[in-house]
Each structure stands twice: as structure tokens, then as C-alpha cells.
């Protein structure tokens, strides 16, 4: 069986459990054992890391003992600098450790278990798949980013915490009354308009994970822009002809890249991820009395701009016909 690497963003797991369960939490040891058992079913787990912040470890006094018992290496991340809370550092440290394992320390490992659902991991998953690795994600159903859920070319499979830890009393919405998760900064701009029946919606968001001035850890940036247009042609021109369709078009562009080469990290430019994902979809629907007939087109393109991997792009185009009624 192939060797396995297990990298756990414990902060992600901890807050997922707190946000989406009710009643007493399962023990930290039982949660770690469930995750480790799933990873071990794919082969011997040669690398076992758990990254967590000081804010989390101060709330869970059993964490270090549970990690020691399971043989998982603890990696504590400082979250405060000059009294300020640094957000998103666990993700950045996990990505940095994984890239170092992939390119320098353990390039022989074939199977990777990443325990986190954050969309900041897109570039890491793409880097692993570019090396023909098997990538499996473990995350809560409500905390798994849509990009990872809907993009099979970024991972081989997803295992939900709800299935691995069924003894927890999972909820689908709402927060626990005792939840004390630190907030996360996110910049986003949205615009909506409806003119003569034509609907338009656009948004732009940007994020920088890590790291203030901690130069030795990889800083990643994510820029995302979305546009959606809906045109009910018959309504717009004032016609009742069923030959005039309702048209929809959507585009979603995400650029994830490393912000330079971390100092004293041993990385080179070929280790820094840089990827643009573009998803486009168009649909036309005709309403013929009680029958709805539709045609849809979807194009997904992965533009790999990482140094040395510029030709490792991927494009998938799908066409579909539907009817209902």
C-alpha cells in the first residue's frame, strides 16, 4: 500500500465542531482517532501533522495529550503579534509544510490527506495533483468551500466529518451558544441591478492569508470576480412567443498565487503556486405550455502559471439538453 501523509488544520476541525454540533463535544482524542483511522485505511501514515493556534490550544487542555497519544506531531502557531490577532495563519503554515514535504522532504509520498475545507487550499491541491498524487480532503459539510466541493480535478474524494464522527450531534445551521471563534477579515464588493427585466449581479473579493510580516512562511493571495446576467427575452421585448428563450450567463474567475518566495524557507520560484480558474456557464430555457426545454453549456479552465508548470493546464467543456414537464 502507498505511504500516506496526514496534515490536519486542527483549528478548522475545532471550530467546525463548535459551530455545527450541539450538546457535549466528542473528545479530542476520539476525533483525532477517527481521522487517523480513515487515513490509515489507505496505507501506512508516514507523516502526521496537526497545526493549531494558541487561541484554540488555550480552550482545549486535552489537545496536546491526544496528539501525543496518536503520534501526531503538534505544530503550534503564534497568533498574536504586538497584541494583534493574526488570522489565517494555520492555513498558511499547513500549505508551507505540505509544499516542503512535496518538493523536498518526502516527494515519494503518494497519498495525501488534507483535513480542512478552506478554499485557500485550492492551489495546494492543484500542486499535489500536478505531481500525480492522490488527494483526499476531510472537512465538515458546512465548512467545505464550494471550489473544493465542485472541482474533482483538485481532489480524488472528500470525507465528511459528519460521517467520520457520527456520535456528534450535528446541526445544519446556527452556532453553538458558547462559540468563541475569532473573526476573519474578508474584503468584498458587490453590485446588483435589474433594468427592464434584465438582471445583473457582479462581485469581487480579495484575501491575503497570513501573515503580516512573518517573512519565512508562504503568503497566499486569492482574488475572485463573479458576473451573472439573466435575460428573459420574451419579457424584455414584450412578446408571448414560446420560441423566445430565457437566457442566463455566469462567469467565475479565481486567481490564487503565492506572494513571492518566503525568506529562509528553502523554496525557489518553482515551488510557489500560481493558478487561475475560470468557470463559465450559459443556459437557454424555452417554456412551451407545460413543457420546459433547456440547453446548457459549461466550460472550466485551469490556467497554471506556476514557474515550470505553465503547460499543465486543464480545460473541460460540457453540453447538456434537459426537459421537464
N, C-alpha and C positions, 0 to 999 in steps of 0.2 A: 504493500500500500504506500502511496506517496506521503512524503513529510508534509506536515501542516503547520502554519503559523497562525496564532490566535492573538489578535490585537483588540483590546476592549477599551472603548471610551466609557469608563465607568460613570462619569458624570452624566452622559446621555442615558444610560440604563437607570441610574438612580432617580433622575428627575422624571423619566418616563413612568417608572413605578409609582412615584408620588403623585403624578398628575392624573394617571388613568387607572388607579385602583382605589378601592375604598376598604375600610377596616384595617386590621393589622397587616403590615407588610411581611412577606416571607423573609426568612433570614437571609442575610447577605451570603452566607456560605451555601445555602440551597440554590440561590440564584446563580452563583458562580459555577457550582457543580452541574447545573442543568446546561449552561452554556458550554462548559468544557466537555461534557458527555457528548453533545451534538458534534462538536468539532472533532473529538476523538473517534467518532464513528466513520470518519473519512480517512483516518490514518494516524500515525503517531504524531502527537503535537510537540514539535521540537522547540518552538518559540512561543512563550506565553507572557504577554504583557498586559498590564492594566494601567491606564492613565487616569488620574483624577486630580481635582483641585483641592486646595486647602479648605475651601468652604464646605465641600462635600465630606471630606475626612473628619472635619470637626463635628459634623452631625451624625456620623456613623462610627462609633468607637469599636465596632466589631470588624471593620473592613480589613485592617492590616492582618489580624489573626486569620481571617478567612482566606486572604491571599496567600499567606504562609502555608496554610493547611493544604491548599490546592496546588501549590508550587508555582503560582503565577507571580511574575516579577512586578512589584509595585513601582510606579513612576509618579511621584508626587510633583505637581506643577504649582509653582508660586503664582498666585492670582492677584496679588496686591503689590503696587509699586508706589512709594511715596503716599500711601494712604488711599490710592485709587484702585478700583477693581478692574482688572484686565479680563475682558470677555473673550471667549472663543479659543483659549489657549490649549485646551485639551485636544481639540481637533488638529491644531497646528502641530502639536508635539506628536500625535499619532501619525500624521502624514509624514513628518520628518523621519521618524523611526522606521516607518514602512519603506520609504524610499531608500534609506540607508541599507536596510536588510535586502531589498530587491536588487540594488545595483552593486553593493559592496560586500556585505557580510554573509548573506545567505541567498544568492541568486539561484541556488539549486532547489529551493522550496517550491513545490508545485501548487499547493492548495493553500488559499488564504481565507481566513475567517475574520471579517471586519465587523465588530459589534458597535454599530452606530447607524443612525438613519439620516444624518445631516447631509444636505446637498453639497456641502463643501468637499465631500469625498468623491465627487464625480471624477475629478482629474486623477486622483489616486487609483480609482477603479479602472479608468482608461489606461493608465500606465501599466497596471498589472496585466490587463488583457492584451496590451500590445506585446508583452513578453510571453504570451500564450499560457498565462497562469489561470487556474480555476479560482474564481472569486465568489464567495458566499457572504451574504450580509445577514446579520441578526439585529432586529430592531422591533420596536413596538409598532403596531399597525397605525396608530395615530401620530407617531413621530417619524415615520418614514417619508422622506422627501419624494415628491412626485417624480422628479427626474430619475431617481434610482428605482422607483416602483415601476415606471413605464418604459425603461430603457434596458432591454435584455442584453444589449451589446456591452453594457457596463458591468454586468454580473451574471453568474450562472444560475443562482437561485437566491431566494430570500426566505429566511426562517423567522417567524414572528415570536416575540417574547410571550404573547398570549398563548401560543401552543406549547412552548417550552416550559412555561411556568403556569400550568392550569390551576394550581391551588390558589393563586392570587384572585381576588375579587375584582375582575377587570370591569371598567366602565368605558363607555364610548365618548362621553362628553363631560365637561366640567373638571374642576380642580379639587383636590383634597383641601379641606379647611386648614390643614397645617402645612400646606405647601409654602416653601420659602425660597423657591428658585430665584437666583439672580436674573435680572432682566438682560436682554441682549439688544444692542443697538442695531437698527436697520434703517437705511435711507431708502425712501421710495416716493416716486412721483406718479400720480395717476390723473387721467383726463377722460371724461365721458361726454358724449354729445348724441343728440337724436334730432335730425333735421329732415323734415318731410318724409318720415318713415325710415330713413337710413340711420342705422345705429353705428356708432364708432366708439371704441374703447381702446385706450393705449396706456401703457405703464412702463416705467423704467425704475430699476432698483440697482443699488451697488452696495457691496460689502467688502470689508477688509478683515480677514481673520488673522488673529494675532495682532499685535504683539508689541505694540508701542515701539520701544527702542531696543527690544531684545534681538540683537542682530544675528545671533547664532542659530535661530530657528526660522524655518521657512515661513515666509509670509505669503498668503494666497489672496488673490482678489477675484471677486465674482461680479460681473456686470450682466444684467438681464434686461431685455426690452421685449415687450409684447404688443401686438396690434390685432384687433378683431374688428371686422366690418360685416354688417348684415344688411342686405338689400332685398326686401320683398318687392320684386319688380312690378307685379300687378298693382300692388297698393301704391307704389311710387308714381306710376303713370295713370292711375285711376281706371284700370281695366279689370274685368272679371274673367278674362280668358285663362283657362287652366293650363294653356301652353306656356305661360309666363312663370318662371320658377322663382322660388325664394333662394337667394344666393348668400353664402357665408364664406368668409375667408379669415384664416388665423395664421399668424406667424409668431414664433417664439425663438428668440436668439439669446444664447447664453455664452459668455466668454469667461473662462476660468483659467487663471495663469498665476505662476509664481512671480512675486515681485522682486526679481533679481536673485543673485546667488547668495545664500546666507554666509556670513563671515565665519571662518574657523569651523566649517561644517564638513569639509572634505568633498563637497559637491562641486560639480562642474556644470556648464550650461546644458549639457545633455541630460542632466538629472532634474531640471526644473520644468514642471509641466506647463503646457500652453495649448489650450484646446477651445475651439469654437463649435458649439452645437446649434444647428438651425433646423427647426421643425416647421413645416408649412402644411396647411390643410385647406382644402376648398370643397365645398359641398353645394349641390343644387337639388332642390326638392320640388316636385310637382304634385299638386293636390287635384286629383281627378275624382270628383264626388267623394266617395268614402275611401278611395284608394290613394295612398301616398307612395310615389315612386321617387327614388333618390339615387344620385351618383356622387361618389366621394373620391377625392384624390389626396394622398398624403405623401410627403417627401421629407425624409430625415437625413441630414448630412452632418457628419463629424469631420471637422477640419482640424487635423493635428498639426500644430505649429511648433511643437517641441523640437529643439535642435537635434538633428539626426533622424527625426521621425516624420518629416514633412510629407512623405509619400504614404504614410499609414492612415489614410482617410477611409471613410465608410459612408456609402450612400444607399438608402433603401427607399424604394418608391412602391406605393400600393394603390390599387384601384379597386373600387367596390360598387356593386349595384345592390340596392335594397328596395323592398316593397313591404307595405303594411296595410292591412285592411281587406 
